[in-house]
């Protein structure tokens, strides 16, 4: 009888990519001394809560959940890394061929 469990190999490559990406993001955050922007976290929370009819209740629920707030903070910090990288992108005249 064939196994219902997907092959391990199907998960290895995506897992390796996630780990590598996490290490790269972590190094950028460390070397650029990036800290999560609290105003952006609040703005993201407001954006999430506004998408629900009971936005005040949703906002309170998020604020009372450390895990939910960590997820928002992680997303904001990822956005900050993208902004940081974009701000350092070389202009076309400064680019060199590989």
N, CA, C and O atoms as CSV, one atom per row, in Angstrom:
chain,resi,resn,atom,element,x,y,z
A,1,UNK,N,N,0.856,-1.178,0.000
A,1,UNK,CA,C,0.000,0.000,0.000
A,1,UNK,C,C,0.903,1.243,0.000
A,1,UNK,O,O,1.754,1.379,0.879
A,2,UNK,N,N,0.727,2.163,-0.986
A,2,UNK,CA,C,1.581,3.345,-1.063
A,2,UNK,C,C,1.306,4.297,0.108
A,2,UNK,O,O,0.188,4.409,0.609
A,3,UNK,N,N,2.362,4.960,0.507
A,3,UNK,CA,C,2.260,5.902,1.626
A,3,UNK,C,C,1.521,7.168,1.196
A,3,UNK,O,O,1.671,7.629,0.065
A,4,UNK,N,N,0.737,7.717,2.093
A,4,UNK,CA,C,0.009,8.958,1.840
A,4,UNK,C,C,0.868,10.184,2.155
A,4,UNK,O,O,0.485,11.311,1.841
A,5,UNK,N,N,2.022,9.962,2.770
A,5,UNK,CA,C,2.901,11.041,3.161
A,5,UNK,C,C,3.734,11.482,1.950
A,5,UNK,O,O,4.356,10.640,1.303
A,6,UNK,N,N,3.761,12.789,1.630
A,6,UNK,CA,C,4.571,13.258,0.511
A,6,UNK,C,C,6.051,12.982,0.751
A,6,UNK,O,O,6.515,12.919,1.890
A,7,UNK,N,N,6.761,12.823,-0.326
A,7,UNK,CA,C,8.196,12.559,-0.235
A,7,UNK,C,C,8.910,13.713,0.461
A,7,UNK,O,O,8.568,14.882,0.278
A,8,UNK,N,N,9.901,13.360,1.257
A,8,UNK,CA,C,10.672,14.354,2.006
A,8,UNK,C,C,11.329,15.361,1.068
A,8,UNK,O,O,11.416,16.549,1.378
A,9,UNK,N,N,11.780,14.883,-0.059
A,9,UNK,CA,C,12.483,15.738,-1.019
A,9,UNK,C,C,11.615,16.902,-1.488
A,9,UNK,O,O,12.133,17.973,-1.805
A,10,UNK,N,N,10.320,16.702,-1.534
A,10,UNK,CA,C,9.411,17.765,-1.975
A,10,UNK,C,C,9.436,18.956,-1.024
A,10,UNK,O,O,9.118,20.076,-1.425
A,11,UNK,N,N,9.805,18.725,0.214
A,11,UNK,CA,C,9.828,19.797,1.209
A,11,UNK,C,C,11.218,20.382,1.435
A,11,UNK,O,O,11.351,21.496,1.940
A,12,UNK,N,N,12.243,19.639,1.064
A,12,UNK,CA,C,13.603,20.070,1.370
A,12,UNK,C,C,14.007,21.357,0.667
A,12,UNK,O,O,14.536,22.263,1.310
A,13,UNK,N,N,13.774,21.458,-0.620
A,13,UNK,CA,C,14.207,22.658,-1.346
A,13,UNK,C,C,13.494,23.919,-0.853
A,13,UNK,O,O,14.161,24.920,-0.593
A,14,UNK,N,N,12.162,23.910,-0.714
A,14,UNK,CA,C,11.508,25.106,-0.162
A,14,UNK,C,C,12.002,25.439,1.252
A,14,UNK,O,O,12.132,26.612,1.600
A,15,UNK,N,N,12.274,24.424,2.057
A,15,UNK,CA,C,12.770,24.664,3.417
A,15,UNK,C,C,14.162,25.283,3.370
A,15,UNK,O,O,14.457,26.202,4.134
A,16,UNK,N,N,15.013,24.794,2.489
A,16,UNK,CA,C,16.353,25.356,2.352
A,16,UNK,C,C,16.283,26.822,1.922
A,16,UNK,O,O,17.036,27.658,2.422
A,17,UNK,N,N,15.383,27.122,1.001
A,17,UNK,CA,C,15.226,28.500,0.528
A,17,UNK,C,C,14.759,29.416,1.653
A,17,UNK,O,O,15.256,30.532,1.800
A,18,UNK,N,N,13.793,28.935,2.452
A,18,UNK,CA,C,13.291,29.740,3.572
A,18,UNK,C,C,14.386,29.998,4.598
A,18,UNK,O,O,14.511,31.108,5.115
A,19,UNK,N,N,15.173,28.976,4.889
A,19,UNK,CA,C,16.268,29.139,5.852
A,19,UNK,C,C,17.291,30.123,5.308
A,19,UNK,O,O,17.729,31.022,6.025
A,20,UNK,N,N,17.676,29.960,4.047
A,20,UNK,CA,C,18.663,30.863,3.440
A,20,UNK,C,C,18.146,32.296,3.442
A,20,UNK,O,O,18.880,33.222,3.787
A,21,UNK,N,N,16.893,32.482,3.061
A,21,UNK,CA,C,16.313,33.818,3.051
A,21,UNK,C,C,16.286,34.413,4.450
A,21,UNK,O,O,16.583,35.595,4.627
A,22,UNK,N,N,15.936,33.612,5.437
A,22,UNK,CA,C,15.928,34.078,6.814
A,22,UNK,C,C,17.310,34.506,7.275
A,22,UNK,O,O,17.451,35.508,7.977
A,23,UNK,N,N,18.339,33.746,6.882
A,23,UNK,CA,C,19.711,34.101,7.250
A,23,UNK,C,C,20.140,35.396,6.568
A,23,UNK,O,O,20.791,36.240,7.184
A,24,UNK,N,N,19.782,35.550,5.314
A,24,UNK,CA,C,20.133,36.773,4.585
A,24,UNK,C,C,19.427,37.979,5.206
A,24,UNK,O,O,20.049,39.012,5.456
A,25,UNK,N,N,18.126,37.838,5.453
A,25,UNK,CA,C,17.383,38.943,6.077
A,25,UNK,C,C,17.971,39.285,7.442
A,25,UNK,O,O,18.139,40.457,7.777
A,26,UNK,N,N,18.281,38.259,8.223
A,26,UNK,CA,C,18.850,38.484,9.542
A,26,UNK,C,C,20.171,39.228,9.475
A,26,UNK,O,O,20.437,40.108,10.293
A,27,UNK,N,N,20.998,38.876,8.502
A,27,UNK,CA,C,22.292,39.547,8.362
A,27,UNK,C,C,22.110,41.002,7.933
A,27,UNK,O,O,22.819,41.883,8.420
A,28,UNK,N,N,21.171,41.259,7.033
A,28,UNK,CA,C,20.909,42.651,6.623
A,28,UNK,C,C,20.397,43.449,7.815
A,28,UNK,O,O,20.846,44.571,8.049
A,29,UNK,N,N,19.472,42.886,8.561
A,29,UNK,CA,C,18.916,43.568,9.738
A,29,UNK,C,C,20.032,43.882,10.734
A,29,UNK,O,O,20.092,44.982,11.283
A,30,UNK,N,N,20.909,42.913,10.959
A,30,UNK,CA,C,22.009,43.102,11.906
A,30,UNK,C,C,23.011,44.139,11.399
A,30,UNK,O,O,23.365,45.074,12.118
A,31,UNK,N,N,23.463,43.967,10.165
A,31,UNK,CA,C,24.521,44.849,9.655
A,31,UNK,C,C,24.031,46.279,9.432
A,31,UNK,O,O,24.804,47.226,9.576
A,32,UNK,N,N,22.759,46.442,9.084
A,32,UNK,CA,C,22.194,47.782,8.880
A,32,UNK,C,C,21.608,48.345,10.168
A,32,UNK,O,O,21.115,49.473,10.199
A,33,UNK,N,N,21.669,47.536,11.243
A,33,UNK,CA,C,21.138,47.947,12.535
A,33,UNK,C,C,19.671,48.387,12.424
A,33,UNK,O,O,19.267,49.401,12.993
A,34,UNK,N,N,18.895,47.608,11.684
A,34,UNK,CA,C,17.479,47.937,11.514
A,34,UNK,C,C,16.707,47.510,12.754
A,34,UNK,O,O,16.937,46.433,13.305
A,35,UNK,N,N,15.801,48.357,13.177
A,35,UNK,CA,C,14.892,48.075,14.286
A,35,UNK,C,C,13.470,48.240,13.759
A,35,UNK,O,O,13.206,49.076,12.895
A,36,UNK,N,N,12.572,47.438,14.291
A,36,UNK,CA,C,11.195,47.515,13.814
A,36,UNK,C,C,10.639,48.910,14.086
A,36,UNK,O,O,10.774,49.447,15.186
A,37,UNK,N,N,10.019,49.475,13.073
A,37,UNK,CA,C,9.435,50.821,13.151
A,37,UNK,C,C,8.041,50.709,13.770
A,37,UNK,O,O,7.111,50.195,13.147
A,38,UNK,N,N,7.913,51.196,15.001
A,38,UNK,CA,C,6.642,51.081,15.738
A,38,UNK,C,C,5.490,51.797,15.023
A,38,UNK,O,O,4.351,51.331,15.073
A,39,UNK,N,N,5.770,52.904,14.370
A,39,UNK,CA,C,4.705,53.608,13.646
A,39,UNK,C,C,4.186,52.753,12.493
A,39,UNK,O,O,2.986,52.728,12.219
A,40,UNK,N,N,5.088,52.061,11.827
A,40,UNK,CA,C,4.665,51.181,10.732
A,40,UNK,C,C,3.888,49.984,11.257
A,40,UNK,O,O,2.951,49.516,10.609
A,41,UNK,N,N,4.275,49.485,12.435
A,41,UNK,CA,C,3.534,48.377,13.050
A,41,UNK,C,C,2.107,48.831,13.353
A,41,UNK,O,O,1.150,48.119,13.051
A,42,UNK,N,N,1.967,50.018,13.950
A,42,UNK,CA,C,0.632,50.533,14.250
A,42,UNK,C,C,-0.179,50.759,12.978
A,42,UNK,O,O,-1.375,50.469,12.936
A,43,UNK,N,N,0.471,51.273,11.952
A,43,UNK,CA,C,-0.215,51.496,10.676
A,43,UNK,C,C,-0.667,50.172,10.072
A,43,UNK,O,O,-1.774,50.080,9.541
A,44,UNK,N,N,0.182,49.142,10.149
A,44,UNK,CA,C,-0.192,47.819,9.616
A,44,UNK,C,C,-1.340,47.234,10.415
A,44,UNK,O,O,-2.263,46.659,9.838
A,45,UNK,N,N,-1.299,47.373,11.743
A,45,UNK,CA,C,-2.386,46.890,12.593
A,45,UNK,C,C,-3.679,47.614,12.240
A,45,UNK,O,O,-4.731,46.983,12.133
A,46,UNK,N,N,-3.614,48.923,12.058
A,46,UNK,CA,C,-4.799,49.694,11.675
A,46,UNK,C,C,-5.347,49.218,10.334
A,46,UNK,O,O,-6.560,49.106,10.154
A,47,UNK,N,N,-4.456,48.942,9.405
A,47,UNK,CA,C,-4.847,48.463,8.069
A,47,UNK,C,C,-5.557,47.109,8.166
A,47,UNK,O,O,-6.582,46.890,7.520
A,48,UNK,N,N,-5.004,46.209,8.976
A,48,UNK,CA,C,-5.620,44.887,9.158
A,48,UNK,C,C,-6.980,45.036,9.815
A,48,UNK,O,O,-7.969,44.478,9.341
A,49,UNK,N,N,-7.030,45.785,10.900
A,49,UNK,CA,C,-8.282,45.938,11.656
A,49,UNK,C,C,-9.361,46.611,10.820
A,49,UNK,O,O,-10.540,46.275,10.936
A,50,UNK,N,N,-8.964,47.555,9.981
A,50,UNK,CA,C,-9.940,48.289,9.173
A,50,UNK,C,C,-10.656,47.398,8.168
A,50,UNK,O,O,-11.721,47.759,7.669
A,51,UNK,N,N,-10.089,46.256,7.872
A,51,UNK,CA,C,-10.723,45.365,6.898
A,51,UNK,C,C,-11.856,44.537,7.509
A,51,UNK,O,O,-12.499,43.752,6.811
A,52,UNK,N,N,-12.099,44.711,8.803
A,52,UNK,CA,C,-13.173,43.998,9.499
A,52,UNK,C,C,-14.226,44.995,9.970
A,52,UNK,O,O,-13.903,46.133,10.308
A,53,UNK,N,N,-15.495,44.561,9.992
A,53,UNK,CA,C,-16.550,45.470,10.459
A,53,UNK,C,C,-16.408,45.815,11.944
A,53,UNK,O,O,-16.819,46.896,12.367
A,54,UNK,N,N,-15.843,44.925,12.725
A,54,UNK,CA,C,-15.636,45.159,14.159
A,54,UNK,C,C,-14.167,45.491,14.403
A,54,UNK,O,O,-13.491,44.804,15.168
A,55,UNK,N,N,-13.676,46.536,13.758
A,55,UNK,CA,C,-12.241,46.849,13.747
A,55,UNK,C,C,-11.665,47.100,15.144
A,55,UNK,O,O,-10.525,46.720,15.412
A,56,UNK,N,N,-12.421,47.724,16.024
A,56,UNK,CA,C,-11.902,47.975,17.375
A,56,UNK,C,C,-11.651,46.672,18.127
A,56,UNK,O,O,-10.653,46.531,18.834
A,57,UNK,N,N,-12.561,45.732,17.965
A,57,UNK,CA,C,-12.410,44.433,18.625
A,57,UNK,C,C,-11.224,43.665,18.033
A,57,UNK,O,O,-10.456,43.042,18.766
A,58,UNK,N,N,-11.082,43.710,16.728
A,58,UNK,CA,C,-9.963,43.032,16.070
A,58,UNK,C,C,-8.646,43.640,16.533
A,58,UNK,O,O,-7.687,42.921,16.813
A,59,UNK,N,N,-8.604,44.950,16.611
A,59,UNK,CA,C,-7.397,45.646,17.065
A,59,UNK,C,C,-7.019,45.219,18.487
A,59,UNK,O,O,-5.853,44.939,18.767
A,60,UNK,N,N,-7.998,45.172,19.372
A,60,UNK,CA,C,-7.748,44.741,20.755
A,60,UNK,C,C,-7.250,43.299,20.800
A,60,UNK,O,O,-6.337,42.970,21.556
A,61,UNK,N,N,-7.857,42.450,19.987
A,61,UNK,CA,C,-7.453,41.039,19.946
A,61,UNK,C,C,-5.996,40.909,19.527
A,61,UNK,O,O,-5.245,40.140,20.127
A,62,UNK,N,N,-5.593,41.646,18.510
A,62,UNK,CA,C,-4.195,41.628,18.070
A,62,UNK,C,C,-3.278,42.139,19.176
A,62,UNK,O,O,-2.244,41.533,19.454
A,63,UNK,N,N,-3.644,43.234,19.797
A,63,UNK,CA,C,-2.807,43.826,20.837
A,63,UNK,C,C,-2.647,42.906,22.051
A,63,UNK,O,O,-1.648,42.983,22.766
A,64,UNK,N,N,-3.624,42.049,22.274
A,64,UNK,CA,C,-3.568,41.123,23.408
A,64,UNK,C,C,-2.839,39.824,23.060
A,64,UNK,O,O,-2.611,38.986,23.933
A,65,UNK,N,N,-2.479,39.659,21.803
A,65,UNK,CA,C,-1.800,38.439,21.371
A,65,UNK,C,C,-0.363,38.746,20.979
A,65,UNK,O,O,-0.107,39.366,19.946
A,66,UNK,N,N,0.575,38.306,21.816
A,66,UNK,CA,C,1.995,38.542,21.523
A,66,UNK,C,C,2.387,37.904,20.196
A,66,UNK,O,O,3.163,38.486,19.438
A,67,UNK,N,N,1.863,36.726,19.908
A,67,UNK,CA,C,2.199,36.033,18.656
A,67,UNK,C,C,1.682,36.810,17.445
A,67,UNK,O,O,2.396,36.948,16.451
A,68,UNK,N,N,0.470,37.311,17.516
A,68,UNK,CA,C,-0.086,38.089,16.404
A,68,UNK,C,C,0.728,39.358,16.173
A,68,UNK,O,O,0.977,39.742,15.031
A,69,UNK,N,N,1.134,39.999,17.244
A,69,UNK,CA,C,1.935,41.220,17.106
A,69,UNK,C,C,3.326,40.903,16.565
A,69,UNK,O,O,3.876,41.686,15.789
A,70,UNK,N,N,3.908,39.761,16.963
A,70,UNK,CA,C,5.209,39.360,16.418
A,70,UNK,C,C,5.123,39.138,14.908
A,70,UNK,O,O,6.052,39.468,14.171
A,71,UNK,N,N,4.011,38.580,14.459
A,71,UNK,CA,C,3.836,38.362,13.019
A,71,UNK,C,C,3.777,39.698,12.279
A,71,UNK,O,O,4.387,39.851,11.221
A,72,UNK,N,N,3.049,40.657,12.828
A,72,UNK,CA,C,2.980,41.977,12.204
A,72,UNK,C,C,4.365,42.625,12.223
A,72,UNK,O,O,4.792,43.198,11.221
A,73,UNK,N,N,5.059,42.541,13.338
A,73,UNK,CA,C,6.394,43.128,13.442
A,73,UNK,C,C,7.356,42.495,12.437
A,73,UNK,O,O,8.161,43.198,11.825
A,74,UNK,N,N,7.279,41.182,12.265
A,74,UNK,CA,C,8.151,40.495,11.312
A,74,UNK,C,C,7.881,40.961,9.888
A,74,UNK,O,O,8.813,41.168,9.110
A,75,UNK,N,N,6.616,41.124,9.550
A,75,UNK,CA,C,6.248,41.596,8.218
A,75,UNK,C,C,6.744,43.015,7.990
A,75,UNK,O,O,7.265,43.333,6.921
A,76,UNK,N,N,6.584,43.862,8.988
A,76,UNK,CA,C,7.052,45.249,8.893
A,76,UNK,C,C,8.566,45.280,8.743
A,76,UNK,O,O,9.092,46.038,7.927
A,77,UNK,N,N,9.271,44.468,9.520
A,77,UNK,CA,C,10.728,44.444,9.441
A,77,UNK,C,C,11.193,43.939,8.073
A,77,UNK,O,O,12.181,44.440,7.535
A,78,UNK,N,N,10.497,42.959,7.511
A,78,UNK,CA,C,10.813,42.498,6.154
A,78,UNK,C,C,10.628,43.639,5.151
A,78,UNK,O,O,11.450,43.814,4.252
A,79,UNK,N,N,9.559,44.408,5.304
A,79,UNK,CA,C,9.338,45.570,4.435
A,79,UNK,C,C,10.463,46.589,4.590
A,79,UNK,O,O,10.903,47.198,3.615
A,80,UNK,N,N,10.925,46.766,5.835
A,80,UNK,CA,C,12.015,47.706,6.073
A,80,UNK,C,C,13.302,47.233,5.391
A,80,UNK,O,O,14.066,48.051,4.879
A,81,UNK,N,N,13.544,45.929,5.382
A,81,UNK,CA,C,14.717,45.389,4.690
A,81,UNK,C,C,14.604,45.673,3.194
A,81,UNK,O,O,15.581,46.076,2.562
A,82,UNK,N,N,13.436,45.467,2.636
A,82,UNK,CA,C,13.230,45.737,1.207
A,82,UNK,C,C,13.455,47.216,0.925
A,82,UNK,O,O,14.114,47.567,-0.054
A,83,UNK,N,N,12.915,48.085,1.771
A,83,UNK,CA,C,13.121,49.528,1.598
A,83,UNK,C,C,14.605,49.879,1.692
A,83,UNK,O,O,15.108,50.683,0.907
A,84,UNK,N,N,15.303,49.273,2.654
A,84,UNK,CA,C,16.722,49.540,2.843
A,84,UNK,C,C,17.507,49.112,1.597
A,84,UNK,O,O,18.363,49.851,1.110
A,85,UNK,N,N,17.211,47.923,1.093
A,85,UNK,CA,C,17.899,47.426,-0.104
A,85,UNK,C,C,17.584,48.306,-1.311
A,85,UNK,O,O,18.477,48.629,-2.095
A,86,UNK,N,N,16.337,48.688,-1.459
A,86,UNK,CA,C,15.925,49.533,-2.593
A,86,UNK,C,C,16.611,50.887,-2.552
A,86,UNK,O,O,16.953,51.445,-3.594
A,87,UNK,N,N,16.813,51.415,-1.355
A,87,UNK,CA,C,17.438,52.733,-1.227
A,87,UNK,C,C,18.921,52.683,-1.583
A,87,UNK,O,O,19.530,53.720,-1.844
A,88,UNK,N,N,19.492,51.509,-1.596
A,88,UNK,CA,C,20.907,51.361,-1.912
A,88,UNK,C,C,21.146,50.808,-3.309
A,88,UNK,O,O,22.283,50.519,-3.682
A,89,UNK,N,N,20.101,50.665,-4.062
A,89,UNK,CA,C,20.218,50.145,-5.429
A,89,UNK,C,C,21.034,51.114,-6.277
A,89,UNK,O,O,20.790,52.320,-6.270
A,90,UNK,N,N,21.982,50.583,-6.990
A,90,UNK,CA,C,22.837,51.418,-7.851
A,90,UNK,C,C,22.036,51.951,-9.032
A,90,UNK,O,O,21.159,51.271,-9.565
A,91,UNK,N,N,22.349,53.162,-9.424
A,91,UNK,CA,C,21.721,53.730,-10.613
A,91,UNK,C,C,22.254,52.982,-11.828
A,91,UNK,O,O,23.312,52.359,-11.746
A,92,UNK,N,N,21.537,53.031,-12.970
A,92,UNK,CA,C,21.988,52.281,-14.155
A,92,UNK,C,C,23.424,52.619,-14.565
A,92,UNK,O,O,24.137,51.743,-15.054
A,93,UNK,N,N,23.863,53.859,-14.382
A,93,UNK,CA,C,25.223,54.231,-14.776
A,93,UNK,C,C,26.273,53.649,-13.825
A,93,UNK,O,O,27.442,53.533,-14.194
A,94,UNK,N,N,25.865,53.283,-12.601
A,94,UNK,CA,C,26.801,52.733,-11.632
A,94,UNK,C,C,26.886,51.210,-11.692
A,94,UNK,O,O,27.787,50.617,-11.098
A,95,UNK,N,N,25.969,50.581,-12.395
A,95,UNK,CA,C,25.934,49.121,-12.440
A,95,UNK,C,C,27.094,48.591,-13.271
A,95,UNK,O,O,27.487,49.159,-14.290
A,96,UNK,N,N,27.619,47.474,-12.783
A,96,UNK,CA,C,28.705,46.828,-13.505
A,96,UNK,C,C,28.236,45.465,-13.948
A,96,UNK,O,O,27.447,44.829,-13.249
A,97,UNK,N,N,28.704,44.995,-15.098
A,97,UNK,CA,C,28.335,43.637,-15.533
A,97,UNK,C,C,28.932,42.597,-14.583
A,97,UNK,O,O,29.961,42.838,-13.952
A,98,UNK,N,N,28.296,41.478,-14.494
A,98,UNK,CA,C,28.788,40.401,-13.609
A,98,UNK,C,C,29.989,39.725,-14.193
A,98,UNK,O,O,30.532,38.801,-13.588
